Amino acid sequence: MIELQRPELRLVLASASPARRRLLEAAGLVFEVRTIPVDEVLVRDGLKADGVAGDEAAVALASLKGERVAMAAGRDEIVLAGDQLLETADGLWPDKPEDKASLERQLLRLAGTTHTLHTAAVVFRGGSRVWHHVASPKVTLRALSDDFVARYVALAGDEALGCVGGYQIEGLGAHLLANIRGDAHAVEGLPLLPVLAALRTQGVLWDG
């Protein structure tokens, strides 16, 4: 069977994100998911307090996740990790919604405004970070009524709670959006094209 990946190296995804798994699977990649818990809120709040920019914070969070997995990885394993941070127009970094009520409140705050999704990806090899990239697409939500947001939240279900913005552009979340400027894959959760290029450079994928 013809495959896209080279047999010498194995890919490990240091992320529990369903969106990142879907993107890699859709690109035909075979990988193992391996995660080590990180208190993302504590780390993110510390970075914010230190005045770190949103894009740099996303890279730092992705690196922390990847490093912890990479420390226990085998010599033939390449570790990929990612993180996504939402930054509002007034510089806030909101948490992921905890429940449907907080999801409704967040979407109503974002409605009619443009926010940035700092989406970072990092690659570790031999315990060291060998590559990183961050994309910062800008997403504009339509003006939304309370009734429409309530209807969306009821239909989207708990899966929307796993997204920092509370929406999935590949699903029902598309109904919330007015415009995207930048990498649409990064809005979903991973800057896929730069990631694939990095994996080719590292010898995980066949190049040609």
KAKAVEN-V840207 format. One record per helix or strand of 2 or more residues. SS is the DSSP state (~ for helix, > for strand). FROM is the first residue (numbers start at 1). LEN is the number of residues. If there is no record, write none. Layout:
((SS & FROM & LEN) (SS & FROM & LEN))
This chain:
((> & 10 & 4) (~ & 18 & 9) (> & 32 & 2) (~ & 40 & 10) (~ & 54 & 17) (> & 77 & 11) (~ & 100 & 11) (> & 114 & 12) (> & 128 & 14) (~ & 146 & 11) (~ & 158 & 5) (~ & 172 & 5) (> & 177 & 5) (~ & 184 & 5) (~ & 192 & 10))
